[in-house]
């Protein structure tokens, strides 16, 4: 599966952005989808993931209550709604896919999010 993330940009602290990740292929609905981010000079970190059906989600503590992951299997797309953004959310955000019992094997190019104070 091929992934492409988009929707990043520059936003002021307290603002919102919605990231999208479009996937190719007919098996999108069988993959667990995740969002990760990498800030300058830091390691990549997990942000959120959603189950293949969309019925289960998991968030990093740093974004819980502010970010919402969702998916539309009919559109082969996963979303990350980011509210109450903080400068520390500044990073390149990437989406990834894995089978239920595997590791994240498919990665998309990231989209840059910059939050100004």
DAJONOR-V79445 format. One record per residue. N is the residue number from 1. RES is the residue in one small letter. PHI is phi in whole degrees, -180 to 180 (* if undefined). OMEGA is omega in radians with two decimals (NA if undefined). NEAR is the number of other C-alpha atoms within 8 Angstrom. Layout:
n: <N	N>
res: <RES	RES>
phi: <PHI	PHI>
omega: <OMEGA	OMEGA>
near: <NEAR	NEAR>
This chain:
n: <1	2	3	4	5	6	7	8	9	10	11	12	13	14	15	16	17	18	19	20	21	22	23	24	25	26	27	28	29	30	31	32	33	34	35	36	37	38	39	40	41	42	43	44	45	46	47	48	49	50	51	52	53	54	55	56	57	58	59	60	61	62	63	64	65	66	67	68	69	70	71	72	73	74	75	76	77	78	79	80	81	82	83	84	85	86	87	88	89	90	91	92	93	94	95	96	97	98	99	100	101	102	103	104	105	106	107	108	109	110	111	112	113	114	115	116	117>
res: <x	x	x	x	x	x	x	x	x	x	x	x	x	x	x	x	x	x	x	x	x	x	x	x	x	x	x	x	x	x	x	x	x	x	x	x	x	x	x	x	x	x	x	x	x	x	x	x	x	x	x	x	x	x	x	x	x	x	x	x	x	x	x	x	x	x	x	x	x	x	x	x	x	x	x	x	x	x	x	x	x	x	x	x	x	x	x	x	x	x	x	x	x	x	x	x	x	x	x	x	x	x	x	x	x	x	x	x	x	x	x	x	x	x	x	x	x>
phi: <*	-107	-123	-141	-96	-156	111	-71	168	-103	-142	-79	-55	93	-84	-132	-145	-121	-93	-126	-135	-95	-117	-95	97	-97	-110	-54	-69	-98	-104	-76	-115	-134	-115	-131	-145	-136	-86	-56	77	-122	-75	-66	-131	-70	-113	-164	-144	-136	-69	-58	-84	91	-83	-135	-132	-146	-130	-68	-58	-68	-119	-59	89	-115	-108	-134	-98	-149	-148	-126	-68	-70	-106	53	-137	-118	-121	-135	-86	-117	-115	49	-65	-121	-55	-72	-83	-61	-178	-94	-103	-127	-105	-148	-131	-148	-76	-55	-104	-113	-95	-67	-107	-111	-129	-102	-67	-82	-126	-88	-119	-124	-112	-93	-90>
omega: <3.10	-3.05	3.09	3.11	3.08	3.12	3.12	3.13	3.13	-3.13	3.10	3.07	-3.09	-3.12	-3.08	3.01	3.00	3.06	3.07	3.07	-3.13	-3.11	3.04	3.07	-3.06	-3.09	-3.10	-3.05	3.11	-3.07	2.87	-3.11	3.14	2.99	3.10	3.08	3.09	3.09	-3.14	3.10	-3.11	3.08	3.05	3.14	3.10	3.10	-3.08	3.02	-3.14	-3.11	-3.09	-3.12	-3.07	-3.06	-3.10	3.11	3.12	-3.10	2.94	-3.13	-3.06	-3.10	-3.09	-3.12	3.14	-3.11	3.08	3.07	3.10	3.13	3.04	-3.07	3.10	3.14	-3.13	-3.05	3.01	-3.05	2.98	3.07	-3.07	3.13	3.11	-3.06	-3.13	3.10	-3.14	3.02	3.13	-3.08	2.92	-3.08	-3.14	3.04	-3.11	-3.11	3.06	2.98	-2.98	-3.04	-3.07	3.04	-3.13	-3.03	-3.10	-3.10	3.06	3.01	-3.06	3.03	-2.99	3.08	3.10	-3.14	-3.13	-3.12	NA>
near: <8	9	14	11	15	9	9	11	8	8	11	9	11	8	9	10	11	10	12	11	12	11	11	9	7	5	7	11	9	9	12	12	13	12	13	13	12	11	11	5	4	6	6	8	7	9	11	12	12	15	12	11	7	9	7	7	10	7	9	9	5	4	9	8	5	9	10	9	12	9	10	8	8	5	6	12	12	12	12	12	11	12	10	9	13	11	10	5	10	11	11	11	13	13	16	14	12	13	10	9	5	7	6	9	8	10	11	11	9	11	11	10	13	12	14	9	6>
